[in-house]
């Protein structure tokens, strides 16, 4: 008898994740690990950026041999669903999206050495859950109107996510100011507030960082408000490195 292993694999995946809740964008039995992208919003919806981000993460997964699962509903955050997931990615989530059970599941997930990636308004999420605030690294406080070009200083060029970047570079985005910044984060990219209007941090304005947290690893970037950012090669490599860093032990700092 000849078996079609691809069909068998997809049937297996369908039992793990009901189709109405979660979708695998690029599943293959050749991939070596899996990530789960959550895009649920209860506040502002970055509609075009979310669409572009999902497509980019799918491409990154295919290029780097990992499965990309996606859901716009956080109720897929269960112990059963996360059993074979290495990393949870919050892509432009907003406001309070997780219930208490889902929060506990996520805490257990990180405690087992798993990873978290937050993109842009992931910092505008779960303000009442202090554990999450420390995981993502800071909470969104404000931003100047609209988007503008600004200069970014690359603070750390040895990390997998930033080794491709020049020491200073310019990009257009919506620039967040933060509060409750976790003192344990390692800053990778710093905004030069003299190059745009509306910054509130002075000389030390972190915009991308990483850290270990409660047994797991976290990576966050404040970039990602605009859909066009997801086609910028600098951002693509930044996000790729962030996902690989939190997902695989060989990229430990």
BALOBA-1460 file (C-alpha; in Angstrom, 3 decimals):
// residues 253
<rec num="1" residu="x" x="0.000" y="0.000" z="0.000"/>
<rec num="2" residu="x" x="1.256" y="3.503" z="-0.873"/>
<rec num="3" residu="x" x="0.691" y="6.185" z="1.770"/>
<rec num="4" residu="x" x="0.398" y="9.886" z="1.024"/>
<rec num="5" residu="x" x="2.185" y="11.184" z="4.103"/>
<rec num="6" residu="x" x="1.298" y="14.819" z="3.376"/>
<rec num="7" residu="x" x="-2.412" y="13.966" z="3.542"/>
<rec num="8" residu="x" x="-1.891" y="11.976" z="6.732"/>
<rec num="9" residu="x" x="-0.006" y="14.926" z="8.230"/>
<rec num="10" residu="x" x="-2.786" y="17.401" z="7.412"/>
<rec num="11" residu="x" x="-5.417" y="15.048" z="8.860"/>
<rec num="12" residu="x" x="-3.347" y="14.857" z="12.050"/>
<rec num="13" residu="x" x="-3.126" y="18.649" z="12.215"/>
<rec num="14" residu="x" x="-6.887" y="19.012" z="11.698"/>
<rec num="15" residu="x" x="-7.532" y="16.880" z="14.768"/>
<rec num="16" residu="x" x="-5.161" y="18.996" z="16.841"/>
<rec num="17" residu="x" x="-6.637" y="22.320" z="15.738"/>
<rec num="18" residu="x" x="-10.299" y="22.624" z="14.688"/>
<rec num="19" residu="x" x="-10.582" y="24.470" z="11.369"/>
<rec num="20" residu="x" x="-13.018" y="27.077" z="12.654"/>
<rec num="21" residu="x" x="-10.582" y="28.244" z="15.338"/>
<rec num="22" residu="x" x="-7.085" y="27.956" z="13.923"/>
<rec num="23" residu="x" x="-5.458" y="27.689" z="10.540"/>
<rec num="24" residu="x" x="-2.074" y="26.358" z="9.541"/>
<rec num="25" residu="x" x="-0.659" y="28.573" z="6.825"/>
<rec num="26" residu="x" x="2.241" y="26.413" z="5.654"/>
<rec num="27" residu="x" x="2.205" y="23.081" z="7.476"/>
<rec num="28" residu="x" x="4.655" y="20.461" z="6.279"/>
<rec num="29" residu="x" x="6.094" y="17.335" z="7.836"/>
<rec num="30" residu="x" x="9.470" y="18.725" z="6.773"/>
<rec num="31" residu="x" x="9.209" y="21.619" z="9.227"/>
<rec num="32" residu="x" x="11.012" y="21.320" z="12.553"/>
<rec num="33" residu="x" x="8.917" y="23.427" z="14.950"/>
<rec num="34" residu="x" x="5.731" y="25.504" z="15.122"/>
<rec num="35" residu="x" x="4.603" y="28.991" z="16.107"/>
<rec num="36" residu="x" x="1.124" y="30.325" z="16.841"/>
<rec num="37" residu="x" x="0.210" y="33.828" z="15.653"/>
<rec num="38" residu="x" x="-2.598" y="35.563" z="17.565"/>
<rec num="39" residu="x" x="-4.253" y="38.628" z="15.985"/>
<rec num="40" residu="x" x="-7.265" y="39.158" z="18.240"/>
<rec num="41" residu="x" x="-8.192" y="42.791" z="18.856"/>
<rec num="42" residu="x" x="-10.556" y="44.433" z="21.308"/>
<rec num="43" residu="x" x="-9.416" y="47.969" z="20.509"/>
<rec num="44" residu="x" x="-7.829" y="49.590" z="17.476"/>
<rec num="45" residu="x" x="-7.484" y="47.210" z="14.524"/>
<rec num="46" residu="x" x="-4.319" y="47.463" z="12.397"/>
<rec num="47" residu="x" x="-6.155" y="45.728" z="9.583"/>
<rec num="48" residu="x" x="-3.683" y="46.134" z="6.719"/>
<rec num="49" residu="x" x="-0.652" y="45.604" z="8.952"/>
<rec num="50" residu="x" x="-2.119" y="42.405" z="10.395"/>
<rec num="51" residu="x" x="-2.790" y="41.074" z="6.907"/>
<rec num="52" residu="x" x="0.752" y="41.916" z="5.787"/>
<rec num="53" residu="x" x="2.218" y="40.514" z="8.996"/>
<rec num="54" residu="x" x="0.449" y="37.176" z="8.659"/>
<rec num="55" residu="x" x="1.719" y="36.812" z="5.113"/>
<rec num="56" residu="x" x="5.269" y="37.743" z="6.123"/>
<rec num="57" residu="x" x="5.396" y="35.307" z="9.048"/>
<rec num="58" residu="x" x="4.106" y="32.574" z="6.739"/>
<rec num="59" residu="x" x="6.984" y="33.296" z="4.349"/>
<rec num="60" residu="x" x="9.501" y="33.423" z="7.199"/>
<rec num="61" residu="x" x="8.211" y="30.074" z="8.429"/>
<rec num="62" residu="x" x="8.484" y="28.468" z="5.014"/>
<rec num="63" residu="x" x="12.008" y="29.845" z="4.519"/>
<rec num="64" residu="x" x="13.135" y="28.685" z="7.966"/>
<rec num="65" residu="x" x="11.308" y="25.366" z="8.195"/>
<rec num="66" residu="x" x="8.684" y="26.052" z="10.836"/>
<rec num="67" residu="x" x="4.899" y="25.733" z="10.800"/>
<rec num="68" residu="x" x="2.859" y="28.917" z="11.189"/>
<rec num="69" residu="x" x="-0.535" y="28.549" z="12.830"/>
<rec num="70" residu="x" x="-2.852" y="31.559" z="12.999"/>
<rec num="71" residu="x" x="-5.985" y="32.487" z="14.914"/>
<rec num="72" residu="x" x="-7.865" y="35.727" z="15.478"/>
<rec num="73" residu="x" x="-9.354" y="34.256" z="18.649"/>
<rec num="74" residu="x" x="-7.303" y="33.753" z="21.798"/>
<rec num="75" residu="x" x="-9.522" y="30.860" z="22.911"/>
<rec num="76" residu="x" x="-7.128" y="28.594" z="21.010"/>
<rec num="77" residu="x" x="-4.601" y="29.195" z="23.808"/>
<rec num="78" residu="x" x="-5.105" y="25.870" z="25.566"/>
<rec num="79" residu="x" x="-2.605" y="23.373" z="26.952"/>
<rec num="80" residu="x" x="-3.623" y="20.866" z="24.281"/>
<rec num="81" residu="x" x="-3.165" y="23.282" z="21.393"/>
<rec num="82" residu="x" x="0.163" y="24.591" z="22.700"/>
<rec num="83" residu="x" x="1.683" y="21.162" z="23.260"/>
<rec num="84" residu="x" x="3.720" y="21.300" z="20.050"/>
<rec num="85" residu="x" x="4.101" y="25.075" z="19.795"/>
<rec num="86" residu="x" x="7.497" y="26.684" z="20.464"/>
<rec num="87" residu="x" x="6.448" y="30.327" z="20.311"/>
<rec num="88" residu="x" x="3.355" y="32.504" z="20.601"/>
<rec num="89" residu="x" x="3.382" y="35.658" z="18.476"/>
<rec num="90" residu="x" x="1.072" y="38.564" z="19.315"/>
<rec num="91" residu="x" x="0.731" y="40.444" z="16.020"/>
<rec num="92" residu="x" x="-0.879" y="43.857" z="16.613"/>
<rec num="93" residu="x" x="-3.200" y="42.588" z="19.312"/>
<rec num="94" residu="x" x="-5.026" y="45.251" z="21.323"/>
<rec num="95" residu="x" x="-6.724" y="45.587" z="24.709"/>
<rec num="96" residu="x" x="-7.726" y="42.724" z="27.042"/>
<rec num="97" residu="x" x="-8.116" y="39.630" z="24.887"/>
<rec num="98" residu="x" x="-7.351" y="36.715" z="27.243"/>
<rec num="99" residu="x" x="-9.540" y="35.323" z="29.996"/>
<rec num="100" residu="x" x="-8.074" y="34.067" z="33.275"/>
<rec num="101" residu="x" x="-7.773" y="30.467" z="32.075"/>
<rec num="102" residu="x" x="-5.928" y="31.541" z="28.936"/>
<rec num="103" residu="x" x="-3.629" y="33.733" z="31.005"/>
<rec num="104" residu="x" x="-2.708" y="30.809" z="33.263"/>
<rec num="105" residu="x" x="-2.097" y="28.613" z="30.209"/>
<rec num="106" residu="x" x="0.222" y="31.206" z="28.738"/>
<rec num="107" residu="x" x="2.114" y="31.553" z="32.025"/>
<rec num="108" residu="x" x="2.638" y="27.781" z="32.105"/>
<rec num="109" residu="x" x="3.714" y="27.847" z="28.452"/>
<rec num="110" residu="x" x="6.476" y="30.393" z="29.132"/>
<rec num="111" residu="x" x="7.571" y="28.600" z="32.319"/>
<rec num="112" residu="x" x="8.359" y="25.524" z="30.208"/>
<rec num="113" residu="x" x="11.040" y="27.428" z="28.298"/>
<rec num="114" residu="x" x="8.894" y="28.500" z="25.362"/>
<rec num="115" residu="x" x="8.987" y="31.826" z="23.508"/>
<rec num="116" residu="x" x="6.974" y="34.988" z="22.969"/>
<rec num="117" residu="x" x="7.204" y="37.611" z="20.207"/>
<rec num="118" residu="x" x="5.305" y="40.892" z="20.433"/>
<rec num="119" residu="x" x="4.842" y="43.154" z="17.423"/>
<rec num="120" residu="x" x="3.874" y="46.846" z="17.710"/>
<rec num="121" residu="x" x="0.534" y="47.022" z="19.561"/>
<rec num="122" residu="x" x="1.262" y="43.836" z="21.471"/>
<rec num="123" residu="x" x="2.348" y="46.508" z="23.976"/>
<rec num="124" residu="x" x="-1.207" y="47.913" z="23.812"/>
<rec num="125" residu="x" x="-2.596" y="44.670" z="25.218"/>
<rec num="126" residu="x" x="-3.546" y="43.204" z="28.622"/>
<rec num="127" residu="x" x="-2.978" y="46.281" z="30.794"/>
<rec num="128" residu="x" x="-4.575" y="44.634" z="33.830"/>
<rec num="129" residu="x" x="-2.290" y="41.591" z="33.720"/>
<rec num="130" residu="x" x="1.078" y="42.638" z="35.155"/>
<rec num="131" residu="x" x="2.728" y="39.303" z="34.273"/>
<rec num="132" residu="x" x="2.097" y="40.054" z="30.606"/>
<rec num="133" residu="x" x="3.416" y="43.589" z="30.927"/>
<rec num="134" residu="x" x="6.704" y="42.215" z="32.214"/>
<rec num="135" residu="x" x="6.728" y="39.552" z="29.477"/>
<rec num="136" residu="x" x="6.250" y="41.984" z="26.585"/>
<rec num="137" residu="x" x="8.641" y="44.393" z="28.305"/>
<rec num="138" residu="x" x="6.582" y="47.612" z="28.477"/>
<rec num="139" residu="x" x="3.122" y="49.034" z="27.961"/>
<rec num="140" residu="x" x="2.095" y="51.535" z="25.298"/>
<rec num="141" residu="x" x="1.503" y="55.013" z="26.729"/>
<rec num="142" residu="x" x="1.076" y="57.372" z="23.777"/>
<rec num="143" residu="x" x="2.231" y="58.259" z="20.289"/>
<rec num="144" residu="x" x="2.437" y="61.464" z="18.268"/>
<rec num="145" residu="x" x="-0.238" y="61.928" z="15.583"/>
<rec num="146" residu="x" x="0.195" y="59.942" z="12.391"/>
<rec num="147" residu="x" x="3.404" y="58.354" z="11.188"/>
<rec num="148" residu="x" x="6.782" y="59.895" z="10.448"/>
<rec num="149" residu="x" x="10.328" y="59.039" z="9.515"/>
<rec num="150" residu="x" x="12.756" y="58.696" z="12.408"/>
<rec num="151" residu="x" x="16.331" y="57.577" z="12.910"/>
<rec num="152" residu="x" x="16.991" y="54.358" z="14.798"/>
<rec num="153" residu="x" x="20.280" y="53.632" z="16.537"/>
<rec num="154" residu="x" x="21.288" y="49.968" z="16.578"/>
<rec num="155" residu="x" x="22.544" y="49.388" z="20.128"/>
<rec num="156" residu="x" x="23.389" y="45.703" z="19.787"/>
<rec num="157" residu="x" x="24.748" y="44.281" z="16.524"/>
<rec num="158" residu="x" x="25.649" y="40.822" z="17.833"/>
<rec num="159" residu="x" x="22.080" y="39.576" z="18.264"/>
<rec num="160" residu="x" x="20.648" y="37.386" z="15.487"/>
<rec num="161" residu="x" x="17.859" y="39.919" z="14.884"/>
<rec num="162" residu="x" x="20.090" y="42.980" z="14.433"/>
<rec num="163" residu="x" x="23.422" y="41.788" z="13.042"/>
<rec num="164" residu="x" x="22.381" y="42.885" z="9.530"/>
<rec num="165" residu="x" x="21.564" y="46.454" z="10.526"/>
<rec num="166" residu="x" x="23.646" y="49.592" z="10.121"/>
<rec num="167" residu="x" x="24.530" y="51.561" z="13.255"/>
<rec num="168" residu="x" x="21.971" y="54.223" z="12.293"/>
<rec num="169" residu="x" x="19.077" y="53.910" z="9.854"/>
<rec num="170" residu="x" x="15.797" y="55.594" z="9.020"/>
<rec num="171" residu="x" x="12.292" y="54.218" z="8.664"/>
<rec num="172" residu="x" x="8.713" y="55.476" z="8.771"/>
<rec num="173" residu="x" x="6.343" y="54.183" z="11.448"/>
<rec num="174" residu="x" x="4.060" y="55.154" z="14.309"/>
<rec num="175" residu="x" x="6.354" y="55.793" z="17.264"/>
<rec num="176" residu="x" x="5.197" y="54.538" z="20.631"/>
<rec num="177" residu="x" x="6.083" y="55.986" z="24.000"/>
<rec num="178" residu="x" x="6.037" y="53.411" z="26.792"/>
<rec num="179" residu="x" x="5.594" y="53.046" z="30.539"/>
<rec num="180" residu="x" x="6.358" y="50.288" z="33.061"/>
<rec num="181" residu="x" x="9.460" y="49.368" z="31.086"/>
<rec num="182" residu="x" x="10.908" y="46.128" z="32.438"/>
<rec num="183" residu="x" x="14.384" y="46.876" z="33.816"/>
<rec num="184" residu="x" x="15.583" y="43.435" z="32.689"/>
<rec num="185" residu="x" x="15.152" y="43.996" z="28.953"/>
<rec num="186" residu="x" x="18.205" y="44.191" z="26.712"/>
<rec num="187" residu="x" x="17.684" y="47.035" z="24.267"/>
<rec num="188" residu="x" x="18.517" y="46.302" z="20.642"/>
<rec num="189" residu="x" x="17.197" y="49.423" z="18.901"/>
<rec num="190" residu="x" x="16.860" y="52.943" z="20.275"/>
<rec num="191" residu="x" x="14.868" y="55.815" z="18.747"/>
<rec num="192" residu="x" x="16.627" y="59.121" z="18.167"/>
<rec num="193" residu="x" x="14.004" y="61.566" z="19.414"/>
<rec num="194" residu="x" x="15.782" y="64.513" z="17.799"/>
<rec num="195" residu="x" x="14.733" y="63.177" z="14.380"/>
<rec num="196" residu="x" x="10.961" y="63.270" z="14.889"/>
<rec num="197" residu="x" x="8.349" y="65.057" z="16.977"/>
<rec num="198" residu="x" x="6.557" y="63.575" z="19.991"/>
<rec num="199" residu="x" x="9.056" y="61.370" z="21.806"/>
<rec num="200" residu="x" x="8.796" y="61.321" z="25.619"/>
<rec num="201" residu="x" x="11.837" y="59.320" z="26.707"/>
<rec num="202" residu="x" x="14.765" y="61.557" z="25.869"/>
<rec num="203" residu="x" x="18.058" y="59.914" z="24.931"/>
<rec num="204" residu="x" x="16.974" y="56.431" z="26.001"/>
<rec num="205" residu="x" x="13.936" y="55.478" z="23.942"/>
<rec num="206" residu="x" x="13.878" y="51.706" z="23.416"/>
<rec num="207" residu="x" x="11.915" y="50.495" z="20.398"/>
<rec num="208" residu="x" x="13.081" y="46.858" z="20.107"/>
<rec num="209" residu="x" x="14.387" y="44.558" z="22.836"/>
<rec num="210" residu="x" x="14.654" y="41.008" z="24.177"/>
<rec num="211" residu="x" x="14.947" y="39.297" z="27.559"/>
<rec num="212" residu="x" x="14.555" y="36.023" z="29.389"/>
<rec num="213" residu="x" x="11.437" y="35.833" z="31.522"/>
<rec num="214" residu="x" x="10.055" y="33.265" z="33.964"/>
<rec num="215" residu="x" x="11.874" y="30.396" z="32.267"/>
<rec num="216" residu="x" x="11.157" y="31.464" z="28.673"/>
<rec num="217" residu="x" x="12.297" y="34.125" z="26.207"/>
<rec num="218" residu="x" x="10.666" y="37.267" z="24.858"/>
<rec num="219" residu="x" x="11.327" y="39.542" z="21.886"/>
<rec num="220" residu="x" x="9.425" y="42.757" z="21.146"/>
<rec num="221" residu="x" x="9.574" y="45.385" z="18.431"/>
<rec num="222" residu="x" x="7.583" y="48.595" z="18.328"/>
<rec num="223" residu="x" x="7.826" y="48.636" z="14.548"/>
<rec num="224" residu="x" x="4.902" y="47.285" z="12.530"/>
<rec num="225" residu="x" x="2.110" y="49.865" z="12.349"/>
<rec num="226" residu="x" x="2.329" y="50.227" z="8.581"/>
<rec num="227" residu="x" x="1.695" y="47.408" z="6.119"/>
<rec num="228" residu="x" x="4.685" y="48.497" z="4.023"/>
<rec num="229" residu="x" x="7.010" y="47.821" z="6.976"/>
<rec num="230" residu="x" x="6.436" y="44.093" z="6.457"/>
<rec num="231" residu="x" x="8.084" y="44.271" z="3.037"/>
<rec num="232" residu="x" x="11.153" y="46.157" z="4.307"/>
<rec num="233" residu="x" x="14.142" y="43.780" z="4.221"/>
<rec num="234" residu="x" x="15.564" y="45.264" z="7.410"/>
<rec num="235" residu="x" x="12.357" y="44.549" z="9.289"/>
<rec num="236" residu="x" x="11.983" y="41.104" z="7.726"/>
<rec num="237" residu="x" x="15.412" y="40.052" z="8.995"/>
<rec num="238" residu="x" x="14.745" y="41.710" z="12.361"/>
<rec num="239" residu="x" x="11.528" y="39.746" z="12.858"/>
<rec num="240" residu="x" x="13.060" y="36.529" z="11.537"/>
<rec num="241" residu="x" x="15.873" y="36.803" z="14.053"/>
<rec num="242" residu="x" x="13.470" y="37.568" z="16.878"/>
<rec num="243" residu="x" x="11.348" y="34.502" z="16.141"/>
<rec num="244" residu="x" x="14.376" y="32.217" z="15.865"/>
<rec num="245" residu="x" x="15.886" y="33.645" z="19.063"/>
<rec num="246" residu="x" x="12.859" y="32.860" z="21.224"/>
<rec num="247" residu="x" x="12.051" y="29.564" z="19.499"/>
<rec num="248" residu="x" x="15.383" y="27.736" z="19.450"/>
<rec num="249" residu="x" x="17.977" y="27.194" z="22.212"/>
<rec num="250" residu="x" x="20.929" y="27.554" z="19.851"/>
<rec num="251" residu="x" x="20.223" y="31.286" z="19.663"/>
<rec num="252" residu="x" x="20.458" y="31.890" z="23.412"/>
<rec num="253" residu="x" x="22.437" y="34.976" z="24.277"/>
